[in-house]
Amino acid sequence: MRPDAVHRVLDAELTAARQRLGGQPPRVLDVGGGSGVWAVPLAAAGCAVTVIEPSPNALATLHRRAVDAGVTDRITAVQGDTDALAELVGVGSADLVLAHGVLEVVDDAGSALAALAEATAPGGAVSVLVANRYAAVLHRAIAGRLVDARRLLDDEAGQLAGSKDPLLRRFTVEGLEGLMVAAGLTVELLQGHGVVADLVPGVVLDASPGAADALAELELAAAAHPPLRDVAARLHVLARRAA
């Protein structure tokens, strides 16, 4: 499979950051970085990565992955919550800040995003990946969970209130853009992630030679095209702090 839309954007951003820094390693802050799914590959690519994560179990997994990849010297792990970000990292300390799967679970998404922006160096970027409200509606409707689909559509936050919903909120394109602007960030790109890939049965990929590559190409093409982008499983934003 080819690199997905998010990886492609981050690769381009890190290349640009290296140029801005005169070849120095970009400083990456991975908030809610968990077990190192993003942090370890970024460190292997030469970045200096700081991971903020509340779970000690996730941090233990991160350490094992970093050891296996030989990048322990490029990763700094800090146990803590997004709400305490200002106390954990310095202002303007990162060239790229990742918040993937974070804004859906924090108590106050606006305050969390403001803290992310503050941690970003002037001219640096914030990468946000969040669950899409409308995709959640469609996926539940397709699965026959029509009552849940209607509840998600009607709920202002896109949450299944009163249930065991693990997310406090889901986002729309308009709501996510507004949150970025309120945090003082300039949205440079807003794309879908999981536009069609989550809908194609595995049997289709197994039965047709070249289907996986064709799906990857379709996914990349669809990521930036509304209305397909607007119903992707996740929404990805790259936004910039003013230089």
C-alpha positions in Angstrom: 0.0 0.0 0.0 1.2 3.5 -0.8 1.5 6.1 2.0 -1.9 7.4 3.0 -3.1 11.1 2.9 -2.0 12.0 6.4 1.5 10.5 6.0 2.0 12.2 2.7 1.1 15.6 4.2 3.3 15.1 7.3 6.3 14.0 5.1 6.0 17.2 3.1 5.7 19.3 6.2 8.8 17.8 7.8 10.8 18.3 4.6 9.8 22.0 4.7 10.7 22.2 8.4 14.2 20.8 7.8 14.7 23.5 5.1 13.5 26.2 7.5 15.9 24.9 10.2 18.9 24.7 7.9 19.0 20.9 8.0 18.5 20.5 11.7 16.2 17.8 13.0 12.6 19.0 13.3 11.2 19.0 16.8 7.9 17.0 17.0 5.5 17.1 19.9 3.1 14.1 19.8 0.3 14.8 22.2 -1.6 11.7 23.3 1.0 9.8 21.3 0.1 6.5 23.1 2.3 3.6 22.2 4.4 5.4 19.6 2.5 4.6 16.3 3.6 8.0 15.0 6.5 8.8 17.3 8.7 5.8 16.5 8.7 6.2 12.7 9.2 9.9 13.0 12.2 9.4 15.3 13.5 6.8 12.8 13.2 9.5 10.1 15.5 11.7 12.2 13.1 13.9 14.2 13.5 14.7 17.8 10.1 13.6 19.3 8.5 14.4 22.6 5.4 12.2 23.5 2.9 13.4 26.0 0.7 10.5 27.2 -1.3 9.9 30.3 -1.2 6.0 30.2 1.8 4.4 31.8 1.0 1.2 29.9 1.1 3.0 26.6 4.4 4.6 27.5 5.9 1.2 28.3 4.9 0.0 24.9 6.4 3.1 23.4 9.7 2.4 25.1 9.8 -1.2 23.8 9.1 0.0 20.3 11.7 2.7 20.6 14.3 0.1 21.8 13.5 -2.3 19.0 13.8 0.6 16.4 17.0 1.9 18.0 15.6 5.4 18.5 15.5 5.8 22.3 17.9 8.8 22.1 15.4 10.7 19.8 12.3 10.2 21.9 11.4 11.9 25.2 8.4 10.4 26.9 6.4 12.4 29.4 3.4 11.1 31.4 0.7 13.8 31.5 -2.6 15.0 30.2 -3.3 17.4 27.4 -4.9 19.7 29.9 -1.5 20.2 31.6 0.4 20.7 28.3 1.5 24.3 29.2 3.2 22.9 32.3 4.8 20.0 30.5 6.4 21.7 27.4 7.7 25.1 26.6 6.0 27.8 24.6 6.9 27.5 20.9 9.0 24.4 21.5 7.8 22.2 18.5 8.1 22.6 14.8 5.3 20.2 14.3 2.6 19.3 16.9 0.5 16.1 16.4 -2.9 15.7 18.1 -4.3 12.6 16.5 -7.4 11.2 18.3 -7.1 13.8 21.1 -9.8 16.5 20.6 -12.6 13.9 20.8 -11.8 12.9 24.3 -10.5 16.1 26.1 -12.9 18.0 28.4 -12.5 21.3 26.5 -11.5 21.0 22.8 -11.0 24.7 22.4 -8.7 25.0 25.4 -6.8 22.0 24.3 -6.3 23.3 20.8 -5.1 26.7 22.2 -2.5 24.9 24.2 -1.4 23.0 21.1 -1.0 26.2 19.2 1.0 27.8 22.1 3.4 24.9 22.0 4.0 25.3 18.3 7.0 27.4 17.1 6.3 30.5 15.0 5.9 29.2 11.4 5.3 25.7 12.7 2.3 23.5 12.1 -0.4 21.6 14.0 -1.7 18.3 12.7 -5.1 17.3 14.0 -6.9 14.0 13.2 -10.4 13.6 14.6 -13.5 11.5 14.2 -16.1 12.7 11.7 -19.6 13.0 12.9 -21.3 12.4 9.6 -19.3 9.3 8.8 -20.4 7.9 12.2 -24.0 8.5 11.2 -23.6 6.8 7.9 -21.7 3.8 9.2 -24.3 3.1 11.9 -27.1 3.5 9.4 -25.4 1.0 7.0 -25.0 -1.4 10.0 -28.7 -1.2 10.7 -28.3 0.9 13.9 -30.8 3.5 12.8 -31.7 4.8 16.2 -28.1 5.4 17.0 -27.5 7.0 13.6 -30.4 9.5 14.3 -29.1 10.2 17.8 -25.7 11.0 16.4 -27.1 13.3 13.8 -29.3 15.2 16.3 -26.8 15.5 19.1 -24.9 18.9 18.9 -21.6 17.3 19.8 -22.1 14.2 17.7 -22.1 11.9 20.8 -24.3 9.0 21.7 -25.3 10.6 25.0 -26.4 8.2 27.7 -24.5 5.3 26.1 -21.0 3.9 26.6 -19.7 6.1 23.8 -15.9 6.5 24.3 -15.9 9.9 22.5 -17.1 13.1 24.0 -17.6 14.7 20.6 -17.3 14.2 16.8 -16.5 16.9 14.3 -17.8 18.3 11.1 -15.7 20.2 8.6 -17.2 23.5 9.5 -16.9 22.9 13.3 -13.3 21.9 13.0 -12.3 24.8 10.8 -14.0 27.2 13.3 -12.0 25.7 16.2 -8.7 26.2 14.4 -9.5 29.8 13.6 -10.5 30.4 17.2 -7.1 29.1 18.3 -5.4 31.6 16.1 -4.2 29.1 13.5 -4.5 29.3 9.7 -5.9 26.2 8.1 -3.7 25.2 5.1 -5.3 21.8 4.4 -8.4 19.9 5.5 -8.8 16.5 4.0 -10.5 13.2 4.7 -8.8 10.1 6.1 -10.6 6.8 5.6 -12.9 8.1 2.8 -13.5 4.8 1.0 -10.9 2.4 2.5 -13.1 1.6 5.5 -16.0 0.7 3.2 -14.3 -1.8 0.9 -14.6 -5.4 2.1 -11.3 -7.3 2.6 -12.5 -10.0 0.3 -12.5 -7.6 -2.6 -8.9 -6.8 -2.0 -7.9 -10.4 -1.6 -9.7 -11.5 -4.8 -8.4 -8.9 -7.2 -4.6 -8.5 -8.0 -3.7 -4.9 -7.7 -6.8 -3.9 -5.8 -4.9 -2.7 -2.8 -2.8 -0.3 -4.8 -5.9 0.9 -6.7 -7.7 1.5 -3.4 -4.8 3.5 -2.1 -4.8 5.6 -5.2 -8.6 6.2 -4.9 -8.2 7.0 -1.2 -5.6 9.7 -1.9 -7.6 11.2 -4.7 -10.9 11.2 -2.7 -9.3 12.7 0.4 -9.3 16.3 -0.8 -12.6 16.2 -2.7 -15.8 17.3 -1.0 -18.4 15.9 -0.5 -16.4 12.7 -0.3 -13.9 14.3 2.1 -16.8 15.5 4.3 -18.0 11.9 5.0 -14.6 10.3 5.6 -14.2 8.3 8.8 -11.8 10.9 10.1 -11.0 14.5 9.3 -7.3 15.7 9.1 -6.3 19.3 9.4 -2.8 20.9 8.9 -2.9 24.4 10.4 -0.1 26.9 10.8 0.9 29.3 13.5 1.9 32.7 12.2 5.7 33.3 11.9 
